[in-house]
Amino acid sequence: MQAWSGIIWALAPTLIVLTLFFFILRAVVRSDRNERKAYAKVEAEERAKRGLPPKTPTAAG
């Protein structure tokens, strides 16, 4: 039983840091996606105001 306790205490810091890293990275990726969506919306509105045709999507994104 003591061996299992030692294994759990040895792995706990790594698992905690991994979990924190996962949630932070997920938040960064989501915020980037939302920012790009908002920027595309503003750009489309500005192009419409100026009478320009809509921007066509490129292969890169």
Rosetta constraint file for C-alpha pairs under 8 A:
AtomPair CA 1 CA 5 HARMONIC 6.46 0.50
AtomPair CA 2 CA 6 HARMONIC 6.26 0.50
AtomPair CA 3 CA 7 HARMONIC 6.25 0.50
AtomPair CA 4 CA 8 HARMONIC 6.15 0.50
AtomPair CA 5 CA 9 HARMONIC 6.19 0.50
AtomPair CA 6 CA 10 HARMONIC 6.03 0.50
AtomPair CA 7 CA 11 HARMONIC 6.21 0.50
AtomPair CA 8 CA 12 HARMONIC 5.91 0.50
AtomPair CA 9 CA 13 HARMONIC 7.59 0.50
AtomPair CA 10 CA 14 HARMONIC 7.94 0.50
AtomPair CA 11 CA 15 HARMONIC 6.24 0.50
AtomPair CA 12 CA 16 HARMONIC 6.09 0.50
AtomPair CA 13 CA 17 HARMONIC 6.16 0.50
AtomPair CA 14 CA 18 HARMONIC 6.04 0.50
AtomPair CA 15 CA 19 HARMONIC 6.08 0.50
AtomPair CA 16 CA 20 HARMONIC 6.25 0.50
AtomPair CA 17 CA 21 HARMONIC 6.02 0.50
AtomPair CA 18 CA 22 HARMONIC 6.09 0.50
AtomPair CA 19 CA 23 HARMONIC 6.37 0.50
AtomPair CA 20 CA 24 HARMONIC 6.13 0.50
AtomPair CA 21 CA 25 HARMONIC 5.99 0.50
AtomPair CA 22 CA 26 HARMONIC 6.02 0.50
AtomPair CA 23 CA 27 HARMONIC 6.13 0.50
AtomPair CA 24 CA 28 HARMONIC 6.30 0.50
AtomPair CA 25 CA 29 HARMONIC 6.23 0.50
AtomPair CA 26 CA 30 HARMONIC 6.13 0.50
AtomPair CA 27 CA 31 HARMONIC 6.05 0.50
AtomPair CA 28 CA 32 HARMONIC 6.13 0.50
AtomPair CA 29 CA 33 HARMONIC 6.21 0.50
AtomPair CA 30 CA 34 HARMONIC 6.19 0.50
AtomPair CA 31 CA 35 HARMONIC 6.00 0.50
AtomPair CA 32 CA 36 HARMONIC 6.16 0.50
AtomPair CA 33 CA 37 HARMONIC 6.26 0.50
AtomPair CA 34 CA 38 HARMONIC 6.18 0.50
AtomPair CA 35 CA 39 HARMONIC 6.07 0.50
AtomPair CA 36 CA 40 HARMONIC 6.08 0.50
AtomPair CA 37 CA 41 HARMONIC 6.25 0.50
AtomPair CA 38 CA 42 HARMONIC 6.27 0.50
AtomPair CA 39 CA 43 HARMONIC 6.05 0.50
AtomPair CA 40 CA 44 HARMONIC 6.05 0.50
AtomPair CA 41 CA 45 HARMONIC 6.24 0.50
AtomPair CA 42 CA 46 HARMONIC 6.20 0.50
AtomPair CA 43 CA 47 HARMONIC 6.12 0.50
AtomPair CA 44 CA 48 HARMONIC 6.15 0.50
AtomPair CA 44 CA 54 HARMONIC 6.49 0.50
AtomPair CA 44 CA 55 HARMONIC 7.38 0.50
AtomPair CA 45 CA 49 HARMONIC 6.22 0.50
AtomPair CA 46 CA 50 HARMONIC 6.39 0.50
AtomPair CA 47 CA 51 HARMONIC 6.19 0.50
AtomPair CA 47 CA 52 HARMONIC 5.06 0.50
AtomPair CA 47 CA 53 HARMONIC 6.88 0.50
AtomPair CA 47 CA 54 HARMONIC 6.74 0.50
AtomPair CA 48 CA 52 HARMONIC 5.85 0.50
AtomPair CA 48 CA 53 HARMONIC 7.16 0.50
AtomPair CA 48 CA 54 HARMONIC 7.34 0.50
AtomPair CA 57 CA 61 HARMONIC 6.72 0.50
